[in-house]
Amino acid sequence: MAASKNRIDWALLLLRLAVGGMAAVQAFAVLRGAHGAITFAHAAGWGLALGELICGGMILIGLWVPLAGGILAALLGWPLVHGWLHGSGLLSNLGGLFRLLAGLACALGGGGKWALER
């Protein structure tokens, strides 16, 4: 059974709201808890969180969703790949893996009918 255009548009809207909202809230929590001495490791973590916040916000409002979803997937995928290269199990970070796959789904699905870019 093929999905109707209306159902696809609703699914893309809900996916956008979930992925963008989840990324923005997660990044905001990291940035809000930022404190301590400024080191390269802290600056890199804050930069990743800031990028996740910006991409999450763009996905949330529907602005350049494929680009923002691709950047978000790269930002979320790098720590996973880094962990896998250093001996961590493939399913050791299920939350990160889920967020990576949801970001990729957003990048592939696009903004849909109710995106700001339309």
C-alpha positions in Angstrom: 0.0 0.0 0.0 1.5 3.3 -1.1 1.4 6.2 1.4 -0.5 9.2 0.4 1.2 12.6 0.0 -0.6 13.9 3.0 0.6 11.1 5.2 4.2 11.6 4.0 4.0 15.3 4.8 2.8 14.7 8.3 5.5 12.0 8.8 8.2 14.5 7.7 6.8 17.2 10.0 6.8 14.9 13.0 10.3 13.6 12.1 11.6 17.1 11.8 10.1 18.2 15.1 11.4 15.1 16.9 15.0 15.3 15.5 15.4 19.0 15.6 13.9 19.3 19.1 16.0 16.4 20.4 19.2 17.8 19.0 18.5 21.3 20.2 17.6 20.2 23.8 20.6 17.9 24.0 23.0 20.6 22.8 21.4 23.2 25.1 21.9 20.9 28.1 25.6 20.5 27.2 26.1 24.2 26.7 24.2 25.1 29.8 26.4 22.9 31.9 29.7 24.2 30.4 32.1 25.4 33.1 35.7 25.0 34.1 39.0 25.9 32.5 39.0 26.5 28.8 41.0 23.7 27.2 41.1 22.4 23.7 38.9 19.5 24.7 36.3 21.7 26.3 36.3 24.1 23.3 35.9 21.1 20.9 33.0 19.8 22.9 31.3 23.2 23.1 31.8 23.6 19.3 30.2 20.3 18.6 27.3 21.2 20.9 26.9 24.6 19.3 26.9 23.0 15.8 24.3 20.5 17.0 22.2 23.4 18.5 22.3 25.3 15.2 21.5 22.3 13.0 18.8 21.2 15.4 17.2 24.6 15.2 17.4 24.7 11.4 15.8 21.3 11.2 13.1 22.3 13.7 12.0 25.3 11.7 12.5 23.6 8.3 15.3 25.6 6.9 17.8 23.8 4.6 16.8 20.4 6.2 18.9 18.1 4.0 22.0 20.1 4.6 21.4 20.6 8.3 20.5 16.9 8.7 23.7 15.9 6.9 25.9 18.1 9.1 24.0 16.9 12.2 24.7 13.3 11.2 28.4 14.1 10.7 28.5 15.8 14.1 26.8 13.0 15.8 28.6 10.3 13.9 32.1 11.3 14.6 32.1 10.4 18.3 30.6 7.0 17.4 33.1 6.3 14.8 35.9 7.5 17.1 34.7 5.1 19.8 34.4 2.2 17.4 38.0 2.8 16.2 39.2 2.7 19.7 37.6 -0.6 20.7 34.1 0.3 21.8 31.3 -2.1 20.7 29.1 -1.3 17.7 26.0 -1.1 20.0 27.8 0.5 23.0 26.1 3.9 22.5 22.5 3.2 21.4 21.3 6.7 22.1 24.0 8.2 19.9 23.4 5.6 17.2 19.6 6.4 17.2 20.3 10.1 17.0 22.6 9.5 14.1 20.1 7.4 12.2 17.3 9.9 12.9 19.5 12.7 11.6 20.2 10.8 8.4 16.5 10.1 8.0 15.9 13.8 8.2 18.6 14.5 5.7 17.1 12.0 3.2 13.5 13.0 3.8 13.9 16.7 3.5 11.7 19.4 5.0 8.3 18.4 3.7 5.3 20.5 2.9 5.4 22.6 6.0 9.1 23.6 6.0 10.0 27.2 6.2 12.1 26.9 3.0 9.0 26.1 1.0 
